[in-house]
């Protein structure tokens, strides 16, 4: 019989899988050009196709650097 920790781990795994499944379903690129939310330049199609990005590479890099500070 699973103990409380085992049950919690199972619940966590299920919740994580549901979140991943929903992200994949809702995260598909629609094929239309998209502007970066910060600089309004067009985002590269390959980047959109790969990760359905909302920021261009430059702005994403700046945001990552700023998160570290």
C-alpha positions as a LaTeX table, in Angstrom:
\begin{tabular}{lrrr}
\hline
Residue & $x$ (\AA) & $y$ (\AA) & $z$ (\AA) \\
\hline
Unk1 & 0.00 & 0.00 & 0.00 \\
Unk2 & 1.48 & 3.38 & $-1.00$ \\
Unk3 & 2.22 & 5.79 & 1.80 \\
Unk4 & 1.42 & 9.50 & 1.82 \\
Unk5 & 4.69 & 10.45 & 0.08 \\
Unk6 & 4.03 & 7.95 & $-2.73$ \\
Unk7 & 0.51 & 9.30 & $-3.22$ \\
Unk8 & 1.84 & 12.87 & $-3.33$ \\
Unk9 & 4.44 & 11.88 & $-5.91$ \\
Unk10 & 1.78 & 10.26 & $-8.09$ \\
Unk11 & $-0.41$ & 13.38 & $-7.85$ \\
Unk12 & 2.54 & 15.60 & $-8.73$ \\
Unk13 & 3.38 & 13.48 & $-11.77$ \\
Unk14 & $-0.24$ & 13.57 & $-12.97$ \\
Unk15 & $-0.49$ & 17.33 & $-12.50$ \\
Unk16 & 2.80 & 17.86 & $-14.35$ \\
Unk17 & 1.71 & 15.64 & $-17.25$ \\
Unk18 & $-1.63$ & 17.45 & $-17.54$ \\
Unk19 & 0.18 & 20.81 & $-17.62$ \\
Unk20 & 2.60 & 19.56 & $-20.29$ \\
Unk21 & $-0.23$ & 18.14 & $-22.40$ \\
Unk22 & $-2.18$ & 21.40 & $-22.18$ \\
Unk23 & 0.89 & 23.45 & $-23.09$ \\
Unk24 & 1.52 & 21.36 & $-26.19$ \\
Unk25 & $-2.12$ & 21.60 & $-27.30$ \\
Unk26 & $-2.35$ & 25.34 & $-26.71$ \\
Unk27 & 1.20 & 26.17 & $-27.72$ \\
Unk28 & 1.14 & 25.37 & $-31.42$ \\
Unk29 & 2.16 & 28.13 & $-33.78$ \\
Unk30 & $-0.65$ & 29.13 & $-36.13$ \\
Unk31 & 1.73 & 29.75 & $-39.06$ \\
Unk32 & 1.17 & 33.50 & $-39.13$ \\
Unk33 & 3.98 & 36.03 & $-38.73$ \\
Unk34 & 4.25 & 37.42 & $-35.21$ \\
Unk35 & 5.89 & 40.51 & $-33.76$ \\
Unk36 & 8.02 & 40.48 & $-30.62$ \\
Unk37 & 6.00 & 41.74 & $-27.64$ \\
Unk38 & 8.85 & 44.07 & $-26.63$ \\
Unk39 & 10.55 & 45.48 & $-29.73$ \\
Unk40 & 7.84 & 44.74 & $-32.35$ \\
Unk41 & 10.31 & 43.19 & $-34.80$ \\
Unk42 & 9.15 & 40.06 & $-36.58$ \\
Unk43 & 10.11 & 36.80 & $-34.86$ \\
Unk44 & 11.96 & 34.27 & $-37.01$ \\
Unk45 & 9.65 & 31.55 & $-38.39$ \\
Unk46 & 11.95 & 28.75 & $-37.21$ \\
Unk47 & 11.85 & 30.14 & $-33.66$ \\
Unk48 & 8.06 & 30.34 & $-33.79$ \\
Unk49 & 7.81 & 26.81 & $-35.12$ \\
Unk50 & 10.20 & 25.43 & $-32.50$ \\
Unk51 & 8.89 & 27.09 & $-29.33$ \\
Unk52 & 5.94 & 29.32 & $-30.33$ \\
Unk53 & 7.94 & 32.29 & $-29.06$ \\
Unk54 & 6.52 & 35.66 & $-28.05$ \\
Unk55 & 9.92 & 37.40 & $-27.92$ \\
Unk56 & 12.65 & 37.66 & $-30.52$ \\
Unk57 & 16.04 & 36.16 & $-29.72$ \\
Unk58 & 17.52 & 39.53 & $-28.76$ \\
Unk59 & 14.75 & 40.44 & $-26.29$ \\
Unk60 & 14.66 & 36.90 & $-24.88$ \\
Unk61 & 18.42 & 37.07 & $-24.26$ \\
Unk62 & 18.10 & 40.44 & $-22.52$ \\
Unk63 & 15.28 & 39.10 & $-20.33$ \\
Unk64 & 17.34 & 36.06 & $-19.36$ \\
Unk65 & 20.30 & 38.25 & $-18.40$ \\
Unk66 & 18.04 & 40.55 & $-16.34$ \\
Unk67 & 16.54 & 37.60 & $-14.46$ \\
Unk68 & 20.01 & 36.75 & $-13.19$ \\
Unk69 & 20.38 & 40.14 & $-11.46$ \\
\hline
\end{tabular}
